[in-house]
């Protein structure tokens, strides 16, 4: 029993230390971003645009497919199961609650985690192992500014853009698929327009920004702290993906509580 309590206490302390290290790493990134060093600004802009292209543009086919399937499935199922209880009058509210508030940010974050978070962790891990960060410092530039800030800004901007696209495709595409399938969705778009509010859109945008920031910081932190060699890269990448998902779910709950409770 004592060994179990001891192991639990040790794990708790390690988790707290990890969170504190993550917060300290976040503070360093924010401090460097606010200072905006002159050295390497063009490279930072170039890397930021490349990250946005990789995270947002190249992920569009996958995201559009997922959002289309999600929207059409919801519209068809809601019309089918709520038609006898005035479902046509609450369909707009259900779509707003599930797509705009919850599933839109989370599904978008999941796509970004599976594509960009994993890639950034692997990239940063190999750069750490091969000493590329030390080489950047020897050239008089900060690796945190040159490598981390573009990933941080690029992933955050990309996730926000993908979230907006997900919502539009899920709602409009879902309506289109339901119309083609001859599902009665009378005045669907008008009801969604009446149901959505400024608060709903604001919450979705805030979630997307925080998700992007959280994913980028967590992935970079894991990549920077690889020490033992290339054999540690897979485990750190797996931990980064799991942590990104858990942190995003926690942030999602906290933001929903702040705005709606």
C-alpha positions, 0 to 999 in steps of 0.5 A: 500500500505504501509503495502504491501511495509513493508511486502516486505521489511521485507521479503527481510531483512529476506531472506538476513539474512538467506543467510548470516547465511547460508554463515557463517555456510558454513564458519564454516564447511570449517574451521573445515574440514581444521583443521581436529581435531584428536578426532573422525577421525575413526568415521568421516571416518565410517560415511562418507562411510555410507553416500556415501553408502546411497546416492549413492549405494542405489539410483542407481536403481532409478537413472539408471531407470530415466537416461535410460528413459531420454536417450531413450526418447531423442534419439527417439524423436530427431531422429523422429523430426530432421531427416528431418533437418539433425538431424542425424548430430546434434544428438550428439550435442543435447545429449551433451548439454541436458544430459551432461551439463544440465539434468545430473547434475540437475536430479542427484541433484533432486534424491539426494534432494528427498532421502538424503537431506530430510533424513539429515534434519530430522536426524539433526533436531531430534538430535538438539531437543533431545540434542544429539549435546550437548552430543557430545560436552560434550564428547570433540568432535565437532558435526559439525566435527563428524556429518556434515563433513561426510554428507558434504563429503559423499553427494558431493562424491556420487552426483559426482559419480551418475552424471557420472553414469547418463550420461553413462547410459543415452547415452549408454542405450538410444542408446540401447533402440533406437536400440532395438526399430529399431530407425535409430541411425546410428553412434550415439555413434561416433557422441556423442564422437565427440561432447563432449569436455573436457569443457563439462565434466569439467562443469558437474563435477563442477556442481555436486560438487557444487550441492552436497556441496550446498545440504549438507550445506542447509540440515544441516543448516535447521536441526541445526536451529530447535528450537520449537520442533518436530512439526517444523521438517516437515516445516523445511524439506520442506523448506530445499528441496525447498531451495536445488532445488532453490540453485542448479538451481541458481548455474547451471545457474551461472556455465553455464554462466561462462563457455559458455557465 
